[in-house]
Amino acid sequence: MKSTLLQMVQSILSDMDAEDVNSIADTVEAQQIASVIEDVYYNIIAGREIPEHKQLVQLTSLSNSARPTHFTYPANLKSLVKISYNVSTGATPSWREIKYRQPDYFLENMDETGLAVTTVVGGVTIYVSNDKMPSYYTSFDDNYIIMDAYDANVETNLQQSKTRAYASAFPTFSQTDAFEPDLDETLFPYFLAEAKSTCFSLFKSGSDPKVEQAARRLKSYIRNDIWKTKQANKLVRPNYGR
């Protein structure tokens, strides 16, 4: 059920009763449709947690002794789910989950007898412990991650190689014939239907009722069926900070 970008363009051209192509580069119309497909693709993945886009990544350390617990987010990262740090001092790894704290709570619990460091954005002085491994992290600007501690007897700053994060990332989109968008078989029909609907609206001055109907039906279906592995039911309750 998956298709290459060229196959999607050809399918849309056929439904629009337009000139067929052997490559996206053959006509301006084909290139326009490919651009619409890319826009629709990013619209779909921006508003959903796509299982295929979850992966293990490493945080990017600043490798700066003046900011020994600072990291940046990896490129194209959408959201962090979980961070762990290898707190072992030996050859066998020992992974500790680094818990997230809201910025205000993080500051309230900082030990101001620790090491004074300045944040990258704003240059404000904060304090981190330098005699233990990290347990918590926060981000004040959604660009830099700051952990609460590092052990100066082990390392001069926290290491990228000792991080392990589970995250959702934005995949790249290539405007080439053979490119296959990174979506599974469940989402692909909806993706194609949305792309067709958008193309009809933009290039045919109106949408096709059957294409619209298919897009709506598929959108309802995929809300609960995007995971290959069955997920546990999650009861959503208000979070009152307790």
MARBA-3410 file (N, C-alpha, C, O; in Angstrom, 1 decimal):
242
0.8,-1.2,0.0,0.0,0.0,0.0,0.8,1.3,0.0,0.3,2.3,-0.3 ~ 2.1,1.1,0.3,3.0,2.3,0.2,3.3,2.7,-1.2,3.2,1.8,-2.1 ~ 3.6,3.9,-1.4,3.9,4.4,-2.8,5.1,5.3,-2.8,5.4,6.0,-1.7 ~ 5.8,5.4,-3.9,6.9,6.4,-4.0,6.2,7.8,-4.3,5.0,7.8,-4.6 ~ 7.0,8.8,-4.2,6.5,10.1,-4.5,6.0,10.2,-6.0,5.0,10.8,-6.2
6.8,9.6,-6.9,6.4,9.6,-8.3,5.0,8.9,-8.5,4.2,9.4,-9.2 ~ 4.8,7.8,-7.8,3.6,7.0,-7.9,2.4,7.9,-7.4,1.3,7.8,-7.9 ~ 2.6,8.6,-6.3,1.6,9.4,-5.7,1.2,10.6,-6.7,0.1,10.8,-6.9 ~ 2.3,11.2,-7.3,2.0,12.3,-8.2,1.3,11.7,-9.4,0.3,12.4,-9.9 ~ 1.7,10.5,-9.9,1.0,10.0,-11.1,-0.5,9.6,-10.8,-1.4,9.8,-11.6
-0.8,9.1,-9.6,-2.1,8.8,-9.2,-3.0,10.1,-9.1,-4.1,10.1,-9.6 ~ -2.4,11.2,-8.6,-3.2,12.4,-8.5,-3.4,13.0,-9.9,-4.5,13.5,-10.2 ~ -2.4,13.0,-10.7,-2.6,13.5,-12.1,-3.6,12.7,-12.8,-4.4,13.3,-13.6 ~ -3.7,11.4,-12.6,-4.7,10.6,-13.3,-6.1,11.0,-12.8,-7.0,11.1,-13.7 ~ -6.3,11.1,-11.5,-7.6,11.5,-11.0,-8.0,12.9,-11.4,-9.2,13.1,-11.6
-7.0,13.8,-11.7,-7.3,15.1,-12.1,-7.5,15.2,-13.6,-7.7,16.3,-14.2 ~ -7.3,14.0,-14.3,-7.4,14.0,-15.8,-6.4,14.9,-16.4,-6.6,15.6,-17.4 ~ -5.1,14.9,-15.8,-4.1,15.7,-16.3,-3.0,14.9,-17.0,-3.1,13.7,-17.1 ~ -2.1,15.5,-17.6,-1.0,14.9,-18.4,-0.2,13.9,-17.5,0.3,14.3,-16.5 ~ 0.0,12.7,-18.0,0.8,11.8,-17.3,2.3,12.1,-17.4,2.7,12.8,-18.3
3.1,11.7,-16.4,4.6,11.9,-16.4,5.3,10.7,-16.1,4.8,9.8,-15.5 ~ 6.6,10.6,-16.5,7.5,9.5,-16.1,8.4,10.0,-15.0,9.1,9.1,-14.4 ~ 8.5,11.3,-14.7,9.3,11.8,-13.7,8.6,13.1,-13.2,8.0,13.8,-13.9 ~ 8.9,13.4,-11.9,8.3,14.6,-11.3,8.8,15.8,-12.1,8.1,16.8,-12.2 ~ 10.0,15.7,-12.6,10.6,16.9,-13.3,10.1,17.1,-14.7,10.4,18.1,-15.3
9.2,16.2,-15.1,8.7,16.4,-16.5,7.8,17.6,-16.8,8.0,18.2,-17.8 ~ 7.0,18.0,-15.8,6.1,19.1,-16.0,6.1,20.0,-14.7,6.4,19.5,-13.6 ~ 5.7,21.2,-14.9,5.5,22.1,-13.8,4.4,21.6,-12.9,4.5,21.7,-11.7 ~ 3.3,21.1,-13.5,2.2,20.6,-12.7,2.6,19.5,-11.8,2.2,19.4,-10.6 ~ 3.4,18.6,-12.3,3.9,17.4,-11.5,4.7,17.9,-10.3,4.6,17.4,-9.2
5.6,18.9,-10.5,6.4,19.5,-9.5,5.5,20.2,-8.4,5.8,20.1,-7.2 ~ 4.5,20.9,-8.9,3.5,21.5,-8.0,2.8,20.5,-7.1,2.7,20.7,-5.9 ~ 2.4,19.4,-7.7,1.7,18.4,-6.9,2.7,17.8,-5.9,2.3,17.5,-4.8 ~ 3.9,17.5,-6.3,4.9,17.0,-5.4,5.1,17.9,-4.2,5.3,17.5,-3.0 ~ 5.1,19.2,-4.4,5.2,20.2,-3.3,4.0,20.1,-2.4,4.2,20.3,-1.2
2.8,20.0,-3.0,1.6,19.9,-2.2,1.7,18.6,-1.3,1.4,18.6,-0.1 ~ 2.2,17.5,-1.9,2.3,16.3,-1.1,3.2,16.4,0.1,3.0,16.0,1.2 ~ 4.3,17.2,-0.2,5.3,17.4,0.9,4.6,18.2,2.0,4.8,17.9,3.2 ~ 3.9,19.3,1.7,3.2,20.1,2.7,2.2,19.3,3.5,2.1,19.4,4.7 ~ 1.4,18.4,2.8,0.4,17.6,3.4,1.1,16.6,4.4,0.6,16.4,5.5
2.2,16.1,3.9,3.0,15.1,4.8,3.4,15.8,6.1,3.2,15.2,7.2 ~ 4.0,17.0,6.0,4.4,17.6,7.3,3.2,18.1,8.1,3.3,18.1,9.4 ~ 2.1,18.4,7.5,0.9,18.7,8.3,0.4,17.5,9.0,-0.1,17.7,10.2 ~ 0.5,16.4,8.4,0.0,15.1,9.1,0.9,14.8,10.3,0.4,14.5,11.3 ~ 2.2,14.8,10.0,3.1,14.3,11.1,3.3,15.3,12.2,3.6,15.0,13.3
3.0,16.6,11.9,3.2,17.6,12.9,2.1,17.5,14.0,2.3,17.9,15.2 ~ 0.9,17.1,13.6,-0.2,17.0,14.5,-0.4,15.7,15.2,-1.5,15.5,15.8 ~ 0.5,14.7,15.0,0.3,13.4,15.5,1.6,12.8,16.0,2.7,13.2,15.6 ~ 1.5,11.9,16.9,2.6,11.1,17.3,2.7,9.8,16.4,1.9,8.9,16.6 ~ 3.6,9.8,15.5,3.8,8.7,14.5,4.7,7.7,15.1,5.9,8.0,15.3
4.3,6.4,15.3,5.2,5.4,15.9,6.5,5.2,15.2,7.5,5.0,15.8 ~ 6.4,5.3,13.8,7.6,5.1,13.0,8.7,6.2,13.2,9.9,6.0,12.9 ~ 8.3,7.3,13.8,9.2,8.4,14.0,9.8,8.4,15.4,10.6,9.3,15.7 ~ 9.5,7.4,16.2,10.1,7.3,17.5,11.5,6.6,17.4,11.6,5.7,16.6 ~ 12.5,7.0,18.1,13.8,6.4,18.0,14.7,6.8,19.2,14.4,7.7,20.0
15.7,6.0,19.4,16.7,6.3,20.4,17.7,7.3,19.8,18.3,7.1,18.7 ~ 18.0,8.4,20.6,19.0,9.4,20.2,19.9,9.7,21.3,19.6,9.4,22.5 ~ 21.0,10.4,21.0,21.8,11.0,22.0,21.7,12.5,22.0,21.5,13.1,21.0 ~ 21.7,13.1,23.2,21.7,14.5,23.3,23.0,15.1,22.9,24.0,14.4,23.0 ~ 23.0,16.3,22.5,24.3,17.0,22.0,24.9,17.8,23.2,24.3,18.8,23.5
26.0,17.3,23.7,26.6,18.0,24.8,27.3,19.3,24.3,27.9,19.3,23.2 ~ 27.3,20.3,25.1,28.1,21.5,24.8,29.6,21.3,24.9,30.4,22.1,24.4 ~ 29.9,20.3,25.7,31.4,20.0,26.0,32.1,21.2,26.4,33.2,21.5,26.0 ~ 31.5,21.9,27.4,32.0,23.1,27.9,32.1,23.1,29.4,31.1,22.9,30.1 ~ 33.3,23.2,29.9,33.5,23.1,31.4,32.8,24.2,32.1,32.6,24.1,33.3
32.5,25.4,31.4,31.8,26.5,32.0,30.3,26.2,32.1,29.6,26.8,32.9 ~ 29.8,25.3,31.3,28.4,24.9,31.4,28.4,23.3,31.3,28.0,22.7,30.3 ~ 28.9,22.7,32.4,29.1,21.2,32.4,27.9,20.4,32.3,28.0,19.2,32.0 ~ 26.7,20.9,32.5,25.5,20.1,32.4,24.6,20.5,31.3,23.4,20.1,31.3 ~ 25.1,21.3,30.4,24.2,21.8,29.3,24.3,20.8,28.1,25.3,20.3,27.7
23.1,20.6,27.5,23.0,19.9,26.3,22.1,20.7,25.3,21.3,21.5,25.7 ~ 22.1,20.3,24.0,21.1,20.8,23.1,20.4,19.6,22.5,20.8,18.5,22.6 ~ 19.2,19.9,22.0,18.4,18.9,21.4,19.0,18.4,20.1,19.5,19.3,19.4 ~ 18.9,17.2,19.7,19.4,16.7,18.4,18.6,17.4,17.3,17.4,17.9,17.5 ~ 19.2,17.5,16.1,18.5,18.1,15.0,17.2,17.4,14.6,17.2,16.1,14.7
16.2,18.1,14.2,14.9,17.5,13.7,14.2,16.8,14.8,13.2,16.0,14.5 ~ 14.5,17.1,16.1,13.8,16.4,17.1,12.4,17.1,17.4,12.3,18.3,17.4 ~ 11.4,16.3,17.5,10.0,16.8,17.7,9.7,16.9,19.2,9.2,17.9,19.7 ~ 9.9,15.8,19.9,9.6,15.8,21.3,10.4,14.7,22.0,10.7,13.7,21.5 ~ 10.8,15.0,23.3,11.5,14.0,24.1,10.5,13.2,24.9,9.5,13.8,25.5
10.7,11.9,25.0,9.8,11.1,25.8,10.5,10.7,27.1,9.9,10.8,28.2 ~ 11.8,10.4,27.0,12.5,9.9,28.2,14.0,10.1,28.0,14.5,9.9,26.9 ~ 14.7,10.5,29.0,16.2,10.7,29.0,16.8,9.8,30.1,16.3,9.8,31.2 ~ 17.9,9.1,29.7,18.7,8.4,30.7,20.1,8.8,30.6,20.6,9.2,29.5 ~ 20.9,8.6,31.7,22.3,8.9,31.7,23.1,7.8,32.3,22.6,7.2,33.3
24.2,7.4,31.7,25.0,6.3,32.2,25.8,6.8,33.4,26.8,7.6,33.3 ~ 25.4,6.5,34.6,26.0,7.0,35.9,27.1,6.1,36.4,27.7,6.3,37.4 ~ 27.4,5.0,35.6,28.5,4.1,36.0,29.9,4.7,36.0,30.1,5.5,35.1 ~ 30.7,4.3,36.9,32.1,4.7,36.9,33.0,3.6,36.5,34.2,3.7,36.5 ~ 32.4,2.5,36.1,33.2,1.4,35.6,32.8,1.0,34.2,32.3,1.8,33.4
33.2,-0.2,33.8,33.0,-0.6,32.4,31.6,-1.0,32.1,31.1,-0.9,30.9 ~ 30.8,-1.4,33.1,29.5,-1.9,32.9,28.5,-0.7,33.0,28.5,0.0,34.1 ~ 27.7,-0.4,32.0,26.8,0.8,32.1,25.8,0.6,33.1,25.3,-0.5,33.5 ~ 25.4,1.7,33.7,24.3,1.8,34.7,23.4,3.0,34.3,23.8,4.1,34.6 ~ 22.3,2.7,33.7,21.4,3.8,33.2,20.5,4.3,34.2,19.7,3.5,34.8
20.5,5.6,34.5,19.5,6.2,35.4,18.6,7.1,34.6,19.1,7.9,33.8 ~ 17.3,7.0,34.8,16.4,7.9,34.2,16.5,9.3,34.8,16.5,9.5,36.0 ~ 16.7,10.3,33.9,16.8,11.7,34.4,15.4,12.3,34.3,14.9,12.5,33.2 ~ 14.8,12.6,35.4,13.5,13.1,35.5,13.3,14.5,35.1,14.2,15.3,35.4 ~ 12.3,14.9,34.4,12.0,16.2,34.0,11.4,17.0,35.2,10.5,16.5,35.9
11.9,18.2,35.4,11.3,19.2,36.3,10.9,20.5,35.6,11.6,21.0,34.8 ~ 9.8,21.0,36.0,9.4,22.3,35.5,10.5,23.3,35.8,11.0,23.2,36.9 ~ 10.7,24.3,35.0,11.8,25.3,35.3,11.7,25.9,36.7,12.8,26.0,37.3 ~ 10.5,26.4,37.1,10.5,27.0,38.4,10.8,26.0,39.5,11.4,26.4,40.5 ~ 10.3,24.8,39.4,10.6,23.8,40.4,12.0,23.4,40.4,12.6,23.1,41.5
12.6,23.3,39.2,14.0,23.0,39.1,14.9,24.0,39.8,15.8,23.7,40.6 ~ 14.6,25.3,39.6,15.3,26.4,40.3,15.1,26.4,41.8,16.1,26.6,42.6 ~ 13.9,26.1,42.3,13.6,26.0,43.7,14.4,25.0,44.4,14.7,25.1,45.6 ~ 14.8,23.9,43.7,15.5,22.8,44.3,17.0,22.8,44.0,17.6,21.8,44.3 ~ 17.5,23.8,43.4,18.9,23.9,43.1,19.7,24.2,44.4,19.2,25.0,45.3
20.8,23.5,44.6,21.7,23.8,45.8,22.6,25.0,45.5,23.5,24.8,44.7 ~ 22.3,26.1,46.1,23.1,27.3,45.7,24.5,27.4,46.4,25.1,28.4,46.4 ~ 24.9,26.2,46.9,26.3,26.1,47.4,27.1,25.4,46.4,28.3,25.1,46.6 ~ 26.5,25.0,45.3,27.2,24.2,44.2,28.0,25.1,43.3,28.4,26.2,43.7 ~ 28.2,24.6,42.1,29.0,25.3,41.1,28.1,26.3,40.4,27.1,26.0,39.9
28.6,27.6,40.3,27.9,28.6,39.6,28.1,28.5,38.1,29.3,28.5,37.7 ~ 27.1,28.5,37.3,27.2,28.5,35.9,26.2,29.5,35.3,25.3,29.9,36.0 ~ 26.4,29.9,34.1,25.5,30.8,33.5,24.7,30.1,32.3,25.3,29.3,31.6 ~ 23.5,30.4,32.2,22.7,29.9,31.1,23.1,30.5,29.8,23.6,31.6,29.7 ~ 23.0,29.7,28.7,23.4,30.2,27.4,22.5,31.4,27.0,23.0,32.4,26.5
21.2,31.3,27.1,20.3,32.3,26.8,20.0,33.1,28.1,19.5,32.6,29.0 ~ 20.3,34.4,28.0,20.0,35.3,29.2,21.2,35.5,30.1,21.3,36.5,30.8 ~ 22.1,34.5,30.1,23.3,34.7,30.9,23.0,34.7,32.4,23.8,35.3,33.2 ~ 21.9,34.1,32.9,21.6,34.1,34.3,22.4,33.1,35.0,22.6,31.9,34.5 ~ 22.8,33.4,36.2,23.6,32.4,37.0,22.7,31.4,37.7,21.7,31.8,38.4
23.0,30.2,37.6,22.3,29.1,38.3,23.4,28.2,38.9,24.6,28.4,38.7 ~ 23.0,27.3,39.7,23.9,26.4,40.4,23.7,25.0,40.1,22.5,24.5,40.2 ~ 24.7,24.2,39.9,24.6,22.8,39.7,25.6,22.1,40.7,26.6,22.7,41.0 ~ 25.2,20.9,41.1,26.1,20.2,42.0,27.2,19.6,41.2,27.0,19.2,40.1 ~ 28.4,19.5,41.8,29.5,19.0,41.1,30.1,17.8,41.8,31.3,17.4,41.5
29.3,17.1,42.6,29.9,16.0,43.4,29.0,14.8,43.3,29.0,13.8,44.1 ~ 28.1,14.8,42.3,27.2,13.6,42.1,26.7,13.6,40.6,26.8,14.5,39.9 ~ 26.2,12.4,40.3,25.6,12.3,38.9,24.2,12.9,38.8,23.6,13.0,39.9 ~ 23.8,13.3,37.6,22.5,14.0,37.5,21.3,13.1,37.8,21.3,11.9,37.7 ~ 20.2,13.7,38.2,19.0,13.1,38.5,17.8,13.8,37.8,16.8,13.1,37.5
17.9,15.1,37.5,16.8,15.9,37.0,17.4,16.8,35.8,18.6,17.0,35.7 ~ 16.4,17.2,35.0,16.7,18.1,33.9,15.6,19.1,33.7,14.4,18.8,34.1 ~ 15.9,20.2,33.1,14.8,21.1,32.6,15.3,21.8,31.4,16.4,21.6,30.9 ~ 14.4,22.6,30.8,14.8,23.5,29.7,14.0,24.8,29.9,12.8,24.8,30.1 ~ 14.8,25.9,29.9,14.2,27.2,30.1,13.7,27.8,28.8,12.8,28.7,28.8
14.3,27.4,27.6,14.0,28.0,26.4,13.6,27.1,25.2,13.4,27.5,24.1 ~ 13.5,25.8,25.6,13.2,24.7,24.6,14.3,24.6,23.5,14.0,24.0,22.5 ~ 15.5,25.1,23.8,16.6,24.9,22.9,17.8,24.1,23.7,18.4,23.3,23.1 ~ 18.0,24.5,25.0,19.0,23.9,25.8,18.4,23.1,26.9,17.5,23.5,27.6 ~ 19.0,21.9,27.2,18.7,21.1,28.3,19.7,21.3,29.4,20.9,21.3,29.1
19.3,21.5,30.6,20.2,21.7,31.7,19.9,20.6,32.8,18.8,20.5,33.2 ~ 20.9,19.8,33.1,20.8,18.8,34.2,21.3,19.4,35.5,22.0,20.4,35.5 ~ 20.9,18.8,36.6,21.1,19.4,37.9,22.5,19.1,38.5,22.9,19.8,39.4 ~ 23.3,18.2,37.9,24.5,17.8,38.6,25.5,17.1,37.6,25.1,16.6,36.6 ~ 26.7,17.0,38.0,27.7,16.2,37.4,28.8,15.9,38.5,28.9,16.6,39.4
29.5,14.8,38.3,30.5,14.4,39.2,31.9,14.8,38.7,32.4,14.2,37.7 ~ 32.5,15.8,39.3,33.8,16.4,38.8,34.9,15.4,39.0,35.9,15.5,38.3 ~ 34.7,14.4,39.9,35.7,13.4,40.1,35.7,12.3,38.9,36.7,11.6,38.8 ~ 34.7,12.4,38.1,34.6,11.4,37.0,34.8,12.0,35.7,35.4,11.5,34.8 ~ 34.2,13.3,35.5,34.3,13.9,34.2,34.2,15.4,34.4,33.6,15.9,35.3
34.8,16.2,33.4,34.8,17.6,33.5,33.4,18.2,33.1,33.1,19.3,33.4 ~ 32.6,17.4,32.3,31.3,17.8,32.0,30.5,16.6,31.5,31.1,15.6,31.2 ~ 29.2,16.6,31.6,28.4,15.5,31.1,28.7,15.2,29.7,28.8,16.1,28.9 ~ 28.7,13.9,29.4,29.1,13.4,28.0,28.0,13.0,27.2,27.0,12.4,27.6 ~ 28.0,13.4,25.9,27.0,13.0,24.9,26.9,11.5,24.8,25.8,11.0,24.7
28.1,10.8,24.8,28.1,9.4,24.7,27.4,8.6,25.8,27.1,7.4,25.7 ~ 27.2,9.3,26.9,26.6,8.7,28.1,25.1,9.0,28.2,24.4,8.6,29.1 ~ 24.5,9.7,27.2,23.1,9.9,27.1,22.4,8.9,26.3,22.9,8.4,25.3 ~ 21.1,8.7,26.6,20.3,7.8,25.8,18.8,8.3,26.0,18.3,8.3,27.0 ~ 18.3,8.9,24.9,17.0,9.5,24.9,16.1,8.8,24.0,16.4,8.4,22.9
14.8,8.6,24.4,13.8,8.1,23.5,13.0,9.3,23.1,12.4,10.0,23.9 ~ 12.9,9.5,21.8,12.3,10.7,21.3,11.6,10.5,20.0,11.7,9.4,19.3 ~ 10.8,11.5,19.6,10.1,11.5,18.3,10.8,12.6,17.4,11.0,13.7,17.9 ~ 11.1,12.2,16.2,11.9,13.1,15.3,11.1,13.3,14.0,10.4,12.5,13.6 ~ 11.4,14.5,13.5,10.8,14.8,12.1,11.7,14.2,11.1,12.9,14.4,11.0
11.1,13.3,10.2,11.9,12.7,9.1,12.1,13.8,8.0,11.4,14.8,7.9 ~ 13.0,13.5,7.1,13.2,14.4,6.0,12.4,14.0,4.8,11.9,12.8,4.7 ~ 12.1,14.9,4.0,11.3,14.6,2.8,12.1,15.0,1.5,12.7,16.1,1.5 ~ 12.2,14.1,0.6,13.0,14.3,-0.6,12.2,14.4,-1.8,11.3,13.5,-2.1 ~ 12.3,15.5,-2.6,11.6,15.7,-3.8,12.2,14.9,-5.0,12.7,15.5,-5.9
12.2,13.6,-4.8,12.8,12.7,-5.9,11.8,11.6,-6.2,11.0,11.3,-5.4 ~ 11.9,11.1,-7.4,11.0,10.1,-7.9,10.8,8.9,-7.0,9.7,8.4,-6.7 ~ 12.0,8.4,-6.5,12.0,7.1,-5.8,11.7,7.3,-4.3,11.7,6.3,-3.6 ~ 11.6,8.5,-3.8,11.4,8.8,-2.4,10.1,8.2,-1.9,9.1,8.3,-2.5 ~ 10.2,7.5,-0.8,9.0,6.9,-0.2,8.8,7.5,1.2,9.6,7.2,2.1
7.8,8.3,1.4,7.5,8.9,2.7,7.4,8.0,3.8,6.9,6.9,3.7 ~ 8.0,8.4,4.9,8.1,7.5,6.1,6.8,7.4,6.9,6.6,8.0,7.9 ~ 5.8,6.7,6.3,4.5,6.4,7.0,4.2,5.0,6.8,4.6,4.4,5.8 ~ 3.5,4.3,7.8,3.2,2.9,7.6,2.0,2.8,6.7,1.4,3.8,6.3 ~ 1.6,1.5,6.4,0.5,1.2,5.5,-0.8,1.7,6.0,-1.7,2.0,5.2
-1.0,1.9,7.3,-2.3,2.4,7.8,-2.5,3.8,7.5,-3.6,4.2,7.2 ~ -1.5,4.6,7.6,-1.6,6.1,7.4,-1.5,6.4,5.9,-2.0,7.5,5.5 ~ -0.9,5.6,5.1,-0.7,6.0,3.7,-1.9,6.3,2.9,-2.0,7.3,2.2 ~ -3.0,5.5,3.0,-4.2,5.8,2.2,-4.8,7.2,2.6,-5.2,7.9,1.8 ~ -4.8,7.5,3.9,-5.2,8.8,4.4,-4.3,9.9,3.8,-4.8,10.9,3.4
-3.0,9.7,3.9,-2.1,10.7,3.4,-2.4,11.0,1.9,-2.4,12.1,1.5 ~ -2.6,9.9,1.1,-2.8,10.1,-0.3,-4.2,10.8,-0.6,-4.3,11.7,-1.4 ~ -5.2,10.4,0.2,-6.5,11.0,0.1,-6.4,12.5,0.4,-7.1,13.3,-0.3 ~ -5.7,12.9,1.5,-5.6,14.3,1.8,-4.8,15.1,0.7,-5.2,16.2,0.4 ~ -3.8,14.5,0.2,-3.0,15.1,-0.9,-3.9,15.3,-2.1,-3.9,16.4,-2.7
-4.7,14.3,-2.5,-5.6,14.5,-3.6,-6.6,15.6,-3.4,-6.9,16.4,-4.2 ~ -7.2,15.6,-2.2,-8.2,16.6,-1.8,-7.6,18.0,-1.9,-8.3,18.9,-2.5 ~ -6.4,18.2,-1.4,-5.8,19.5,-1.5,-5.5,19.9,-2.9,-5.6,21.0,-3.3 ~ -5.0,18.9,-3.7,-4.7,19.2,-5.1,-5.9,19.6,-5.9,-5.9,20.5,-6.7 ~ -7.1,18.9,-5.7,-8.3,19.3,-6.3,-8.7,20.7,-5.9,-9.2,21.4,-6.8
-8.6,21.0,-4.7,-9.0,22.3,-4.2,-8.1,23.4,-4.8,-8.6,24.5,-5.1 ~ -6.8,23.2,-4.9,-5.9,24.2,-5.4,-5.9,24.3,-6.9,-5.8,25.4,-7.5 ~ -6.0,23.2,-7.6,-5.8,23.2,-9.1,-7.0,23.0,-9.9,-7.0,23.2,-11.1 ~ -8.1,22.5,-9.2,-9.3,22.3,-9.9,-10.5,23.1,-9.4,-11.6,22.9,-9.8 ~ -10.2,24.1,-8.6,-11.1,25.1,-8.1,-12.3,24.4,-7.3,-13.5,24.8,-7.5
-12.0,23.3,-6.6,-13.0,22.7,-5.8,-12.6,21.2,-5.5,-11.8,20.7,-6.2 ~ -13.2,20.7,-4.5,-12.8,19.3,-4.1,-13.8,18.3,-4.7,-14.9,18.6,-5.0 ~ -13.3,17.1,-4.8,-14.1,16.0,-5.3,-14.8,15.3,-4.1,-14.2,15.0,-3.1 ~ -16.1,15.2,-4.1,-16.9,14.7,-2.9,-16.4,13.3,-2.5,-16.3,13.0,-1.3 ~ -16.1,12.4,-3.4,-15.7,11.1,-3.0,-14.3,11.1,-2.4,-14.1,10.3,-1.4
-13.4,11.9,-2.9,-12.1,12.0,-2.3,-12.2,12.6,-0.9,-11.5,12.1,0.1 ~ -13.1,13.6,-0.7,-13.3,14.2,0.6,-13.9,13.1,1.6,-13.4,13.1,2.7 ~ -14.8,12.4,1.1,-15.4,11.3,1.9,-14.4,10.3,2.4,-14.4,9.9,3.5 ~ -13.5,9.9,1.5,-12.5,8.9,1.8,-11.5,9.5,2.8,-11.1,8.8,3.8 ~ -11.1,10.7,2.7,-10.2,11.4,3.6,-10.8,11.4,5.0,-10.1,11.1,6.0
-12.1,11.8,5.1,-12.7,11.9,6.4,-12.8,10.5,7.1,-12.6,10.3,8.3 ~ -13.2,9.5,6.3,-13.4,8.1,6.8,-12.0,7.6,7.3,-11.9,7.0,8.4 ~ -11.0,7.8,6.5,-9.7,7.3,6.9,-9.1,8.0,8.1,-8.4,7.5,8.9 ~ -9.4,9.3,8.2,-8.9,10.1,9.4,-9.5,9.6,10.7,-8.8,9.5,11.7 ~ -10.8,9.2,10.6,-11.4,8.7,11.8,-10.8,7.3,12.2,-10.6,7.0,13.3
-10.5,6.5,11.2,-10.0,5.2,11.4,-8.6,5.2,12.0,-8.4,4.4,12.9 ~ -7.7,6.0,11.5,-6.3,5.9,11.9,-6.1,6.5,13.3,-5.0,6.2,13.9 ~ -7.1,7.2,13.9,-6.8,7.8,15.2,-6.5,6.7,16.3,-5.8,6.9,17.2 ~ -7.1,5.5,16.1,-6.9,4.5,17.1,-6.2,3.2,16.5,-6.2,2.2,17.2 ~ -5.6,3.4,15.4,-5.0,2.2,14.8,-3.7,2.5,14.1,-3.4,2.0,13.0
-2.8,3.3,14.7,-1.6,3.7,14.0,-0.4,2.9,14.6,0.7,2.9,14.0 ~ -0.6,2.1,15.7,0.4,1.3,16.3,0.3,-0.1,15.8,-0.7,-0.7,15.8 ~ 1.5,-0.7,15.4,1.5,-2.1,15.1,1.4,-3.0,16.3,0.7,-4.0,16.3 ~ 2.0,-2.5,17.4,1.9,-3.2,18.7,0.8,-2.6,19.5,0.7,-1.4,19.6 ~ -0.1,-3.5,20.0,-1.3,-3.0,20.7,-0.8,-2.2,22.0,0.0,-2.7,22.8
-1.4,-1.0,22.1,-1.1,-0.1,23.2,-2.1,-0.3,24.3,-3.3,-0.5,24.1 ~ -1.7,-0.1,25.5,-2.6,-0.2,26.7,-3.5,1.0,26.7,-3.1,2.1,26.2 ~ -4.7,0.8,27.2,-5.7,1.9,27.3,-5.2,2.8,28.4,-4.7,2.4,29.5 ~ -5.2,4.1,28.1,-4.7,5.1,29.0,-5.8,6.1,29.4,-6.5,6.7,28.5 ~ -6.1,6.1,30.6,-7.2,7.0,31.1,-6.6,8.3,31.4,-5.7,8.5,32.2
-7.1,9.4,30.7,-6.5,10.7,30.9,-7.2,11.4,32.0,-8.5,11.5,32.0 ~ -6.5,11.8,33.0,-7.0,12.6,34.1,-6.3,13.9,34.2,-5.2,14.1,33.7 ~ -7.0,14.9,34.8,-6.4,16.2,35.0,-5.1,16.1,35.9,-5.1,15.3,36.8 ~ -4.1,16.9,35.5,-2.9,16.9,36.3,-2.9,18.2,37.2,-2.8,19.3,36.7 ~ -3.0,17.9,38.5,-3.0,19.0,39.4,-1.6,19.2,40.1,-1.6,19.9,41.1
-0.6,18.6,39.6,0.8,18.8,40.1,1.1,18.0,41.3,2.0,18.3,42.1 ~ 0.2,16.9,41.6,0.5,16.1,42.8,1.1,14.8,42.3,1.3,13.9,43.2
END
